[in-house]
Amino acid sequence: MEFDVVTLSMGVVGTSRKENESRVAIHPRHIEWIDPKLRRQIWFERGYGEKFSVQDEDLLKMGVHLATRDELMERCDVILNPKPVVDDLKAMRPGTVLWGWPHCVQQRQMTQIAIDRKLTLIAWEAMFTWSGQQQKLMHIFYKNNEMAGYCGVLDALRLTGLDGHYGPRKKAVVLSFGSVSRGAICALQGRGFHDIDIYTKRPPYSVADQVPGLTFRQLTYDKEGHLLGLRVDGKHQRFSEVLSQADIIVNGTLQDTDNPTDFLTEDEVSLLRKDTLIIDISCDEAMGFPFARPTTIEEPTFVVRDNITYYAVDHTPTYLWNAASWVISKSIHPFIGHVMEGPKSWSDNVTIDRSIEIRGGQIQNPKILSFQNRSPEYPHHTL
């Protein structure tokens, strides 16, 4: 697709303020895929391609510009930054655009800075294809999500010294069957784990593209609101009992922040087996498990009740940063022109239009308002 009008300049950061984050948004080998008219308005951070063995001189030959990180913030209208932190938003000029993973719903400080500085946040986590009936179809970054599950499982197994080919047999339970869980299952099977049960809120017959050899079961609730596991024989079992029979629990659930699913209560934690490993790829704080919170690459695990290892690194694809950059780059490539063409083009592209969480400081996503208990009226004070 050719773009005749380019109204916004774009700055592409190559370094990250988030600890141990190495992914970039545009793989250097994909720069030449971008329309030359767009490239003339794109600035890359100096040294951007060095870890890919691509020098600054090579980038300049592709028709893009180079600048320091600070110069990008001062010069460019759109900042392409995969994993922004609070200080990144503080450094942006008022009225400019962030394109990346801001995760504003649970990031109160990030949201407030965007409001105060009248920023526009186009959120990767909200980029989907849509049906003609306005239903979500496919997440644009589903391959990165698969890598999150894949990398998280591989790293957690490495840290705990577990393997399915060698050592005692282990039973795994996987929560949900979206992209994250598919990646996790790929890693589990690759490491020799085959006794795997997958639980979703859908009946097994409605789950498409099932992995052969695995067992699919349904999550449901009783009249008192207790979470149950529905077995193939039609009998129900308290889900805490299901988890008490697992050695490895992988959570790939996309939580509804207004109505989260809790798989265990505080009182039920003691039911888990000794040495249970919980790999919480979703890692939503205080959701799913009573002790849930994101962990870091420097401190990836902590111990619960002296015998449960909990892993929740919140940016696991960075372990395979080169491959992850490749899949991210392929995902955003079709949308670069639409973003650079500005608000009119955003409105014409439903994927971009519906991924704008904050527009000029005004909150567009009602889940930010409800989760953070904010007024719907600008400047969205806390109620």
C-alpha positions as CSV (number, residue, x, y, z in Angstrom):
1,M,0.0,0.0,0.0
2,E,1.3,3.5,-0.9
3,F,0.7,6.5,1.3
4,D,0.6,9.9,-0.5
5,V,0.3,12.1,2.6
6,V,2.6,11.7,5.6
7,T,1.6,14.1,8.4
8,L,3.5,12.8,11.4
9,S,7.1,11.9,12.0
10,M,8.0,8.8,13.8
11,G,10.8,8.1,16.3
12,V,11.8,4.4,16.8
13,V,13.6,3.8,20.1
14,G,16.3,1.1,20.2
15,T,16.9,1.0,24.0
16,S,14.6,0.4,26.8
17,R,14.2,1.9,30.3
18,K,12.5,-1.4,31.4
19,E,14.9,-3.7,33.1
20,N,16.5,-6.3,30.8
21,E,14.2,-5.5,27.9
22,S,15.9,-6.0,24.5
23,R,13.1,-6.2,21.9
24,V,12.6,-3.5,19.3
25,A,9.6,-2.6,17.2
26,I,11.0,-2.8,13.7
27,H,13.5,-5.5,12.9
28,P,16.4,-3.9,10.9
29,R,15.8,-6.5,8.1
30,H,12.3,-5.1,7.6
31,I,13.1,-1.4,7.2
32,E,13.4,-1.7,3.5
33,W,9.8,-3.1,3.5
34,I,8.5,0.3,4.5
35,D,7.4,2.7,1.8
36,P,10.3,5.1,1.0
37,K,7.9,8.1,1.5
38,L,7.4,6.9,5.0
39,R,11.1,6.2,5.6
40,R,11.9,9.9,5.0
41,Q,9.9,10.8,8.1
42,I,11.3,8.0,10.4
43,W,14.1,8.6,12.9
44,F,15.8,5.6,14.5
45,E,17.8,5.8,17.7
46,R,21.6,5.8,17.1
47,G,23.0,2.3,17.4
48,Y,19.6,0.8,16.8
49,G,20.8,-2.1,14.6
50,E,24.1,-2.9,16.3
51,K,22.9,-5.9,18.2
52,F,21.6,-7.3,14.9
53,S,25.0,-6.6,13.2
54,V,23.5,-3.7,11.3
55,Q,25.5,-0.4,11.6
56,D,24.2,3.2,11.6
57,E,25.7,3.6,8.1
58,D,23.6,0.7,6.8
59,L,20.5,2.3,8.3
60,L,21.2,5.7,6.6
61,K,21.5,3.9,3.2
62,M,18.0,2.7,3.7
63,G,16.7,6.3,3.7
64,V,15.9,6.8,7.3
65,H,17.3,9.3,9.8
66,L,19.3,8.8,13.0
67,A,19.1,10.7,16.3
68,T,19.8,10.2,20.0
69,R,17.0,9.0,22.2
70,D,16.5,12.5,23.7
71,E,16.4,14.0,20.2
72,L,13.7,11.5,19.2
73,M,11.5,12.7,22.1
74,E,12.0,16.3,21.1
75,R,11.6,16.0,17.4
76,C,9.1,13.3,16.6
77,D,5.3,13.2,16.7
78,V,4.9,9.5,17.2
79,I,7.2,7.5,19.5
80,L,7.4,3.8,18.7
81,N,8.4,2.1,22.0
82,P,7.4,-1.5,22.7
83,K,7.6,-1.4,26.6
84,P,7.3,2.2,27.8
85,V,7.7,3.1,31.5
86,V,6.6,6.2,33.4
87,D,9.8,8.1,32.6
88,D,9.3,7.5,28.9
89,L,5.9,9.3,29.0
90,K,7.4,12.1,31.0
91,A,10.1,12.7,28.3
92,M,7.6,13.0,25.5
93,R,6.4,16.3,24.2
94,P,2.9,17.3,25.2
95,G,0.3,16.3,22.6
96,T,2.4,13.6,20.9
97,V,1.6,9.9,20.3
98,L,2.9,6.7,22.0
99,W,2.6,3.5,20.0
100,G,3.5,0.4,22.1
101,W,2.3,-1.6,25.1
102,P,1.3,1.0,27.8
103,H,-1.1,-1.4,29.6
104,C,-2.9,1.6,31.0
105,V,-5.8,-0.1,32.7
106,Q,-3.6,-1.2,35.7
107,Q,-1.0,1.6,35.3
108,R,-2.5,4.5,37.2
109,Q,0.6,6.7,37.1
110,M,1.1,6.0,33.4
111,T,-2.5,7.0,32.8
112,Q,-2.2,10.2,34.8
113,I,0.9,11.4,32.9
114,A,-0.9,10.8,29.6
115,I,-3.8,12.9,30.8
116,D,-1.7,15.7,32.1
117,R,0.5,15.9,29.0
118,K,-2.5,15.4,26.6
119,L,-0.8,12.4,25.0
120,T,-2.4,9.9,22.7
121,L,-1.7,6.2,23.5
122,I,-2.2,3.7,20.7
123,A,-2.0,0.4,22.6
124,W,-0.7,-2.8,21.0
125,E,-2.6,-4.9,23.6
126,A,-5.8,-3.5,22.1
127,M,-5.0,-4.0,18.5
128,F,-7.3,-6.6,16.9
129,T,-9.0,-7.4,13.6
130,W,-12.7,-7.0,13.8
131,S,-15.7,-8.6,12.0
132,G,-18.4,-6.7,10.1
133,Q,-20.5,-7.2,13.2
134,Q,-17.9,-5.4,15.3
135,Q,-16.7,-8.5,17.1
136,K,-13.1,-9.1,18.0
137,L,-11.4,-11.7,15.7
138,M,-7.7,-12.0,15.9
139,H,-5.1,-10.2,18.1
140,I,-2.5,-8.5,15.9
141,F,0.3,-9.6,18.3
142,Y,-0.8,-13.2,18.8
143,K,2.6,-14.6,17.9
144,N,4.3,-12.4,20.5
145,N,1.7,-13.8,23.0
146,E,2.6,-17.3,22.0
147,M,6.2,-16.5,22.6
148,A,5.3,-15.1,26.1
149,G,3.9,-18.5,27.0
150,Y,6.8,-20.4,25.3
151,C,9.6,-18.4,26.8
152,G,8.0,-18.2,30.3
153,V,7.7,-22.0,30.5
154,L,11.2,-22.6,29.3
155,D,12.7,-20.1,31.7
156,A,10.7,-21.3,34.7
157,L,11.7,-24.9,34.0
158,R,15.3,-23.9,33.8
159,L,15.1,-22.0,37.1
160,T,13.5,-24.9,38.9
161,G,15.6,-27.7,37.2
162,L,12.6,-29.5,35.9
163,D,12.3,-31.6,32.7
164,G,9.8,-34.0,31.3
165,H,12.3,-36.2,29.5
166,Y,14.4,-36.8,32.6
167,G,13.3,-37.0,36.2
168,P,10.0,-37.9,37.7
169,R,6.7,-37.6,35.7
170,K,4.8,-34.4,36.3
171,K,1.2,-33.4,35.7
172,A,0.6,-29.9,34.2
173,V,-2.6,-27.9,34.2
174,V,-2.9,-25.0,31.7
175,L,-5.5,-22.3,32.3
176,S,-7.1,-21.0,29.1
177,F,-6.4,-21.9,25.5
178,G,-5.5,-18.6,23.8
179,S,-2.2,-17.7,22.2
180,V,-0.2,-17.5,25.5
181,S,-1.4,-21.0,26.5
182,R,-0.6,-22.4,23.0
183,G,3.0,-21.2,23.3
184,A,3.2,-22.6,26.8
185,I,1.9,-26.0,25.7
186,C,4.5,-26.1,22.8
187,A,7.3,-25.5,25.4
188,L,5.9,-28.1,27.8
189,Q,5.6,-30.8,25.1
190,G,9.0,-29.9,23.8
191,R,10.5,-30.5,27.2
192,G,8.8,-33.9,27.5
193,F,5.7,-33.1,29.5
194,H,2.6,-34.9,28.1
195,D,0.2,-35.3,31.0
196,I,-1.5,-31.9,30.4
197,D,-5.0,-30.8,31.1
198,I,-6.3,-27.6,29.6
199,Y,-9.2,-25.7,31.3
200,T,-11.3,-23.1,29.6
201,K,-14.7,-21.5,30.3
202,R,-16.0,-23.1,27.1
203,P,-17.3,-26.7,26.8
204,P,-14.6,-28.9,25.2
205,Y,-16.6,-29.5,22.1
206,S,-16.5,-25.8,21.3
207,V,-12.8,-25.4,21.6
208,A,-11.2,-25.3,18.1
209,D,-7.8,-26.5,17.0
210,Q,-7.3,-28.7,20.0
211,V,-3.8,-30.2,20.5
212,P,-4.0,-34.0,19.9
213,G,-3.3,-36.1,23.0
214,L,-4.2,-33.4,25.6
215,T,-7.3,-33.3,27.7
216,F,-9.7,-30.4,27.5
217,R,-12.0,-29.6,30.4
218,Q,-14.4,-26.8,31.3
219,L,-14.4,-24.2,34.1
220,T,-17.8,-23.3,35.6
221,Y,-19.4,-22.0,38.8
222,D,-21.8,-23.4,41.3
223,K,-24.7,-21.4,42.8
224,E,-22.5,-20.1,45.6
225,G,-20.0,-18.8,43.1
226,H,-17.3,-21.4,43.7
227,L,-15.1,-22.2,40.8
228,L,-15.5,-25.8,39.5
229,G,-13.8,-28.1,37.1
230,L,-16.3,-30.0,35.0
231,R,-15.0,-33.5,34.2
232,V,-15.6,-35.5,31.1
233,D,-18.1,-37.8,33.0
234,G,-20.2,-34.7,33.8
235,K,-19.2,-34.6,37.5
236,H,-18.1,-31.3,39.1
237,Q,-15.0,-30.8,41.3
238,R,-13.9,-27.8,43.3
239,F,-11.2,-26.3,41.2
240,S,-8.9,-26.0,44.1
241,E,-9.0,-29.8,44.2
242,V,-8.1,-29.9,40.5
243,L,-5.1,-27.7,41.1
244,S,-4.1,-29.7,44.2
245,Q,-3.3,-32.7,41.8
246,A,-1.0,-30.6,39.6
247,D,2.8,-30.3,39.7
248,I,2.9,-27.4,37.2
249,I,0.2,-24.8,36.8
250,V,0.4,-22.4,33.8
251,N,-1.9,-19.4,33.7
252,G,-2.5,-17.9,30.3
253,T,-5.8,-16.2,31.1
254,L,-6.7,-12.8,29.7
255,Q,-8.4,-11.4,32.8
256,D,-11.4,-9.1,32.8
257,T,-10.3,-6.4,35.1
258,D,-13.9,-5.6,36.0
259,N,-14.6,-9.3,36.9
260,P,-11.4,-11.3,37.4
261,T,-11.3,-15.0,37.8
262,D,-9.7,-16.3,41.0
263,F,-8.5,-19.8,40.7
264,L,-7.6,-20.1,44.4
265,T,-8.5,-18.3,47.6
266,E,-6.1,-17.6,50.4
267,D,-7.5,-20.5,52.4
268,E,-7.0,-22.9,49.5
269,V,-3.4,-22.3,48.9
270,S,-2.4,-24.9,51.4
271,L,-4.1,-27.6,49.3
272,L,-1.4,-27.3,46.6
273,R,1.3,-30.0,46.4
274,K,4.7,-29.5,47.9
275,D,7.1,-28.1,45.2
276,T,4.2,-27.0,42.9
277,L,5.5,-24.6,40.2
278,I,3.1,-21.8,39.1
279,I,4.0,-20.1,35.9
280,D,1.8,-17.0,35.8
281,I,2.3,-15.6,32.3
282,S,-0.8,-13.4,32.6
283,C,0.7,-12.0,35.9
284,D,-2.1,-9.6,36.7
285,E,-1.5,-8.2,40.2
286,A,-3.9,-9.7,42.8
287,M,-5.8,-11.6,40.1
288,G,-6.0,-15.4,39.6
289,F,-4.0,-16.1,42.8
290,P,-4.1,-14.2,46.1
291,F,-0.3,-13.7,45.9
292,A,-0.2,-12.8,42.2
293,R,2.2,-10.0,41.2
294,P,4.6,-9.4,38.3
295,T,8.2,-10.4,38.9
296,T,11.4,-9.4,37.2
297,I,14.2,-11.0,35.3
298,E,16.5,-10.2,38.1
299,E,14.2,-11.8,40.7
300,P,11.9,-14.0,38.6
301,T,10.4,-16.2,41.3
302,F,9.4,-16.1,44.9
303,V,8.3,-18.9,47.3
304,V,4.7,-19.1,48.7
305,R,4.0,-21.0,51.9
306,D,7.5,-22.4,52.0
307,N,6.9,-24.9,49.2
308,I,5.3,-23.3,46.1
309,T,7.4,-21.5,43.5
310,Y,5.7,-18.7,41.8
311,Y,7.1,-17.3,38.5
312,A,5.6,-14.2,36.8
313,V,8.1,-12.3,34.7
314,D,6.0,-9.9,32.7
315,H,8.0,-9.6,29.5
316,T,9.3,-13.1,28.9
317,P,9.6,-12.8,25.0
318,T,12.7,-10.6,25.6
319,Y,14.5,-13.9,26.4
320,L,14.3,-14.5,22.7
321,W,14.6,-10.9,21.8
322,N,15.8,-11.3,18.2
323,A,13.0,-13.7,17.3
324,A,10.4,-11.6,19.2
325,S,11.5,-8.5,17.4
326,W,11.0,-10.3,14.1
327,V,7.4,-11.3,14.9
328,I,6.6,-7.8,16.4
329,S,8.0,-6.1,13.3
330,K,5.9,-8.2,11.0
331,S,2.8,-7.5,13.1
332,I,3.1,-3.7,13.0
333,H,4.4,-3.3,9.4
334,P,0.9,-3.0,7.8
335,F,-0.1,-0.3,10.2
336,I,2.9,2.1,10.1
337,G,1.5,4.2,7.3
338,H,-1.9,4.5,9.0
339,V,-0.4,5.7,12.2
340,M,1.9,8.2,10.5
341,E,-0.9,9.6,8.4
342,G,-2.6,10.9,11.6
343,P,-6.1,11.1,13.1
344,K,-8.0,10.9,9.8
345,S,-6.3,7.7,8.8
346,W,-6.7,6.3,12.3
347,S,-10.4,6.7,12.0
348,D,-10.4,4.9,8.7
349,N,-8.6,1.8,10.1
350,V,-10.7,0.0,12.7
351,T,-7.7,-1.8,14.2
352,I,-6.0,1.5,15.0
353,D,-9.2,3.4,15.9
354,R,-10.2,0.8,18.5
355,S,-6.8,0.6,20.0
356,I,-6.6,4.2,21.0
357,E,-6.8,4.0,24.8
358,I,-6.2,7.7,25.5
359,R,-6.6,10.4,22.8
360,G,-5.1,13.8,23.5
361,G,-5.3,13.1,27.2
362,Q,-8.9,12.0,27.2
363,I,-9.6,8.4,28.2
364,Q,-11.3,6.3,25.5
365,N,-11.3,2.9,27.2
366,P,-14.0,2.6,29.8
367,K,-12.1,-0.2,31.6
368,I,-9.5,2.4,32.6
369,L,-12.2,4.5,34.1
370,S,-13.8,1.6,36.0
371,F,-10.7,-0.1,37.2
372,Q,-9.1,3.2,38.4
373,N,-12.4,4.6,39.6
374,R,-12.1,7.8,37.5
375,S,-14.6,10.4,36.3
376,P,-15.6,10.0,32.7
377,E,-15.2,13.7,32.2
378,Y,-11.7,15.2,31.5
379,P,-9.4,15.5,33.4
380,H,-10.7,12.2,34.8
381,H,-10.2,12.9,38.5
382,T,-10.3,9.9,40.9
383,L,-13.8,9.5,42.4
